[in-house]
Amino acid sequence: HHFSLFNPFTRELIKLPRFERSYYNAAFSCAPTSAKCVILTVKHVNPTLVAISTCYPGANEWTTVNYQHRSVFVISIWDKLVFSNGLFYCLSLTGWLGVFDPHERTWSVLEIPPPKCLVENFITKNWRKGKFITAHEGNIFVIHICCGDDPIVFKLDQTQKEWKEVTTLNGVTLFASFMSSHSRTYITGLMRNSVYFSKVRFYGKRCISFSLDDHRYYPSKQCRDWVEWDAFENIWIEPPKDFAGWN
């Protein structure tokens, strides 16, 4: 498999070594132009075994290590990744959280039970599409949607070893998509304390959002069904501050 990184704004292409195995998803720790950048892929091997492959720009090959974890955990495919405070956090389909340290090359599954709704949603038809993970100032957030209900936002409390539902984001704006999610603090006005989804309406002119302050979706009365396959074709990216747009 050919694996490369592409910057859509500068058209810069960074080629990586051939990847000899299939993978489900990937993430990188910082800008690929940095010498400290680590690219990571995670592959489910079996219920107690995960294969983690890492690489960096300029490397000649990937490094792959299989990690065993306790069978007591009900683990499945690791399908969401986020990097925070020097660690990769991997969310499984069943809501468990794995942590990979790229410097120590260690893998562990946090002994923190997942939110109940994530476990229940796993057995429904849309189990892959109803959750998103992002980080903000070292905190890990999971956004969950199920069966047309309003989104629920959970924050990981590693001190109390539990997920806590939050009713406010303290002015932070979350941008959620199935491929990657982000958080921003400089957003102003009604966009603050909201979750924006990469699902668009009005011929691509407006995204669906949910305000935690108003407890409602914008635009109002929009379809909450996440079955549409085109949702996998959209992703949030932030342009450089000096980007003037495409010609």
C-alpha positions in Angstrom: 0.0 0.0 0.0 1.3 3.4 -0.9 1.1 5.8 2.0 1.7 9.6 1.7 0.7 12.9 3.3 -0.7 15.7 1.3 -1.2 19.4 2.2 -4.2 20.7 0.1 -3.2 24.3 0.7 0.5 24.2 -0.4 0.1 21.1 -2.6 3.1 19.6 -0.8 3.4 15.8 -0.9 5.3 13.8 1.6 5.9 10.2 0.6 6.3 7.5 3.2 7.6 3.9 2.9 5.3 1.3 1.5 3.0 -0.1 4.0 2.9 -3.9 3.8 -0.4 -4.5 5.6 -3.9 -3.1 5.6 -4.9 -0.5 8.1 -8.1 1.0 9.5 -7.1 4.5 10.3 -4.1 6.7 10.9 -3.1 9.8 12.8 0.1 12.0 13.3 1.4 13.8 16.3 2.2 17.2 14.8 2.9 18.9 11.5 4.5 16.3 9.1 7.1 19.0 8.3 8.5 18.6 11.8 11.3 16.2 12.5 9.4 15.1 15.7 6.3 14.0 13.7 5.1 10.4 14.4 2.6 8.8 12.1 0.6 6.0 13.6 -1.8 3.3 12.4 -3.8 0.9 14.5 -5.1 -2.4 13.4 -7.4 -4.8 15.2 -5.9 -8.4 15.0 -8.2 -10.2 17.4 -10.2 -9.4 20.5 -7.0 -9.3 22.7 -4.4 -8.3 20.1 -3.7 -5.0 18.4 -1.0 -4.2 15.9 0.5 -0.7 16.1 2.6 0.7 13.2 4.7 3.9 13.4 6.7 5.9 11.0 8.1 9.3 10.5 8.8 11.5 7.4 12.2 10.4 5.9 12.1 6.9 7.4 12.9 3.9 5.2 10.4 1.5 6.8 7.5 1.2 9.2 7.9 -0.3 12.7 5.1 -2.7 13.7 4.6 -4.2 17.1 1.7 -6.5 18.3 0.4 -5.7 21.7 -1.6 -8.0 23.9 -4.2 -6.7 26.4 -6.3 -8.3 29.0 -9.1 -10.4 27.7 -11.4 -9.1 30.5 -12.0 -6.0 28.4 -14.7 -6.2 25.7 -12.5 -4.8 23.0 -13.3 -4.5 19.3 -11.9 -2.4 16.4 -10.1 0.8 17.3 -11.7 3.2 14.9 -11.1 6.8 16.3 -7.7 8.4 17.1 -6.5 11.6 18.7 -3.2 12.9 19.9 -2.9 14.8 23.2 -0.1 15.6 25.6 2.4 13.4 23.8 0.1 10.3 23.7 -2.2 8.8 21.1 -5.7 7.9 22.4 -7.6 5.3 20.5 -11.3 4.8 21.0 -12.8 1.4 20.2 -16.2 0.6 18.8 -17.3 -0.5 22.2 -16.1 2.7 24.0 -12.9 1.5 25.6 -9.9 3.8 25.4 -6.4 2.6 24.5 -3.3 4.7 25.0 0.0 4.5 23.0 3.1 6.3 24.1 5.2 6.8 20.9 8.4 7.5 22.9 8.2 4.6 25.3 6.4 2.4 22.7 4.0 1.2 25.3 0.3 0.4 24.9 -2.4 0.1 27.5 -6.1 0.0 27.8 -7.5 2.4 30.5 -9.5 0.5 33.1 -12.2 3.1 32.8 -15.7 1.7 31.9 -17.0 3.4 28.7 -20.2 5.5 28.9 -23.2 3.2 29.0 -24.7 4.7 25.8 -21.6 3.8 23.8 -21.9 0.2 24.8 -25.6 0.0 24.1 -25.1 1.7 20.7 -22.6 -0.9 19.7 -25.4 -3.5 19.1 -27.5 -1.1 16.9 -27.3 -0.7 13.2 -25.3 2.5 13.2 -22.7 1.6 15.8 -19.7 2.9 13.8 -21.1 6.3 13.1 -22.5 7.7 16.3 -19.3 8.8 18.2 -16.5 11.2 17.8 -13.3 11.9 19.9 -11.3 15.1 20.2 -8.9 16.8 22.7 -8.6 20.2 24.1 -5.9 21.5 26.4 -5.1 17.9 27.5 -8.7 16.9 28.1 -10.3 14.1 26.1 -13.9 14.6 24.9 -16.2 12.1 23.3 -19.4 13.2 21.4 -22.1 10.6 21.1 -25.3 10.6 19.0 -27.8 7.7 18.9 -31.3 7.1 17.5 -32.0 10.8 16.7 -31.4 12.0 20.3 -29.5 15.2 21.1 -25.7 14.8 21.2 -24.1 13.9 24.6 -20.6 15.2 25.3 -18.4 13.3 27.8 -15.1 14.4 29.3 -12.6 11.9 30.6 -11.8 12.4 34.3 -8.6 10.4 34.7 -8.4 11.2 38.4 -11.8 9.8 39.2 -11.4 7.1 36.6 -14.7 7.8 34.9 -16.4 9.6 31.9 -18.4 12.6 33.0 -21.2 14.1 31.0 -20.7 17.9 30.5 -23.5 20.4 29.9 -21.2 23.3 28.9 -17.9 23.5 26.9 -17.0 26.8 28.6 -16.9 28.7 25.3 -15.0 26.0 23.3 -16.4 25.0 19.9 -16.0 21.3 18.8 -15.9 20.3 15.1 -16.8 16.6 14.7 -16.4 14.4 11.7 -16.1 10.7 11.2 -12.5 11.0 10.0 -11.2 13.6 12.5 -12.4 16.1 15.1 -11.1 19.3 16.4 -11.6 22.0 19.1 -11.2 25.7 18.9 -11.4 28.6 21.4 -11.3 31.7 19.2 -14.7 31.2 17.7 -17.1 34.0 18.5 -20.8 34.6 18.8 -23.4 31.8 18.6 -20.8 29.3 17.5 -19.3 29.2 21.0 -20.2 26.3 23.2 -21.5 24.3 20.2 -20.7 21.1 18.3 -20.5 21.4 14.5 -20.9 18.3 12.4 -19.5 17.7 8.9 -23.0 17.0 7.7 -24.2 19.7 5.4 -27.5 21.0 4.3 -28.7 23.6 1.8 -26.5 22.4 -1.1 -23.4 22.4 1.0 -23.8 26.0 2.3 -24.5 25.2 5.9 -23.3 22.6 8.4 -25.5 21.1 11.1 -24.6 22.2 14.6 -25.9 21.7 18.1 -25.8 24.4 20.8 -25.3 23.2 24.3 -26.6 26.6 25.6 -29.8 26.4 23.6 -30.2 22.6 23.7 -31.2 22.6 20.0 -29.9 21.9 16.5 -29.2 24.6 14.0 -30.7 24.8 11.4 -33.8 23.8 13.3 -35.8 20.6 12.5 -32.9 19.1 10.6 -32.6 15.4 10.0 -30.5 13.7 12.7 -30.0 10.5 10.8 -26.3 9.7 10.5 -26.8 6.8 8.0 -25.9 8.8 5.0 -22.7 7.5 3.4 -21.6 10.9 2.2 -20.8 11.8 5.8 -17.6 9.9 5.3 -16.6 12.2 2.5 -16.3 15.3 4.6 -13.6 16.3 7.0 -12.7 19.4 9.0 -9.4 21.1 8.1 -8.1 24.5 9.1 -6.3 26.7 6.5 -3.1 28.6 7.3 -3.7 32.1 8.7 -2.3 33.6 5.5 -4.2 31.5 3.1 -6.0 33.6 0.5 -8.0 30.9 -1.1 -7.7 28.8 -4.3 -7.5 30.4 -7.7 
